Amino acid sequence: MARLVRPTWAIRCTQSGCRTLFEVAELEEGKQQEVVCPNCGEHYVYPIVENNNENQ
């Protein structure tokens, strides 16, 4: 089993029937990772990268 590296962030599942809060490892700047809710299996990509192209 994998072990989380500190520091960590928390993600709350957005599925209305789940709403589980689970920890994810903090990533280096500019990197993203896909995680799966341990309760319902919903997939998430974090952190969300904001698109700055709208202001150009």
ABEGO torsion letter per residue (X at the ends): XBBBBOBBBBBBBABAAAGBBBBBBBBBBGBBBBBBBAAAGBBBBOBBBBBAAAAX
